[in-house]
Amino acid sequence: MKLYFAPGACSLAAHILVLESDLPCALERVDLATHKTAQGDDYRTLNPKGYVPALVLANGELLTEASVVLQYLSDQKPEAGLMSAPGTLPRYRQLEWLSFIATEIHKQFSPLFRPETHAKTRGAQRDALGRRFTYLCERLKDRPYLMGEAFTAPDAYLFTVLNWTGFVKIDLAPWPRLGDYLATIRARPSVERALRAEGLIA
Ligand SMILES: N[C@@H](CCC(=O)N[C@@H](CS)C(=O)NCC(=O)O)C(=O)O
């Protein structure tokens, strides 16, 4: 397998799961501004969607969409416990979280990264994110991770998108539980390794 990633982007969640489950998977960096891969290929010819993450499977097929890539990686090593067994209620709960993170958090951040986004839109996005953060604090008030006691794929995704608060200057002080949650996950060996490999920490 090969994972196409950009440093700190949503592909970081997939990178974390690769390391959590010790899967054999090459990584290749994509420059999202120039659309060039580290090997000098035009990324858009490899992935017409043009965005990361993208996972090349052993049979050469390309799999995209973060929440699907995360499930695929998790299912390669069920014993790592990153996703519950298909068809079980815990699995649907994890899918509920992946969908919530993708649509209600990840995509609410996206306009904040674009310099052309109008100040009024920025304010509305930040307000929407604030409401989601309050909901997350309620969920996490009595458990270390989204699903309870164990770190699972949705935590890798939530960590990745909450980590963007630093880049877009959202102060997490009104949501201290989220600051603690980020610190707990950042301390996992897989997360530290992924952050270092992507050049996000020294
Ligand atoms: N629907 C996609 C969105 C992925 C996405 O937004 N990727 C961003 C980085 S977090 C990206 O590559 N943006 C560059 C672009 O869209 O050209 C998914 O869930 O994987």
The ligand as an SDF file (V2000), in Angstrom:
LIG
                    3D

 20 19  0  0  0  0  0  0  0  0999 V2000
  -13.7770   14.7070    0.9560 N   0  0  0  0  0  0  0  0  0  0  0  0
  -12.3600   14.5620    1.1660 C   0  0  0  0  0  0  0  0  0  0  0  0
  -11.7610   15.9160    1.5070 C   0  0  0  0  0  0  0  0  0  0  0  0
  -10.2670   15.8110    1.6990 C   0  0  0  0  0  0  0  0  0  0  0  0
   -9.6520   17.1820    1.9090 C   0  0  0  0  0  0  0  0  0  0  0  0
  -10.3440   18.1630    2.2180 O   0  0  0  0  0  0  0  0  0  0  0  0
   -8.3290   17.2380    1.7740 N   0  0  0  0  0  0  0  0  0  0  0  0
   -7.6120   18.4920    1.8800 C   0  0  0  0  0  0  0  0  0  0  0  0
   -6.5730   18.4300    2.9670 C   0  0  0  0  0  0  0  0  0  0  0  0
   -7.3060   18.2180    4.5720 S   0  0  0  0  0  0  0  0  0  0  0  0
   -6.9020   18.7530    0.5690 C   0  0  0  0  0  0  0  0  0  0  0  0
   -6.1710   17.8970    0.0930 O   0  0  0  0  0  0  0  0  0  0  0  0
   -7.1500   19.9400   -0.0170 N   0  0  0  0  0  0  0  0  0  0  0  0
   -6.5190   20.3330   -1.2330 C   0  0  0  0  0  0  0  0  0  0  0  0
   -7.4820   20.4070   -2.3820 C   0  0  0  0  0  0  0  0  0  0  0  0
   -8.7100   20.2090   -2.1700 O   0  0  0  0  0  0  0  0  0  0  0  0
   -7.0260   20.6610   -3.4800 O   0  0  0  0  0  0  0  0  0  0  0  0
  -12.0690   13.5410    2.2620 C   0  0  0  0  0  0  0  0  0  0  0  0
  -12.8940   13.4020    3.1690 O   0  0  0  0  0  0  0  0  0  0  0  0
  -11.0270   12.8870    2.1930 O   0  0  0  0  0  0  0  0  0  0  0  0
  1  2  1  0
  2  3  1  0
  2 18  1  0
  3  4  1  0
  4  5  1  0
  5  6  2  0
  5  7  1  0
  7  8  1  0
  8  9  1  0
  8 11  1  0
  9 10  1  0
 11 12  2  0
 11 13  1  0
 13 14  1  0
 14 15  1  0
 15 16  2  0
 15 17  1  0
 18 19  2  0
 18 20  1  0
M  END
$$$$
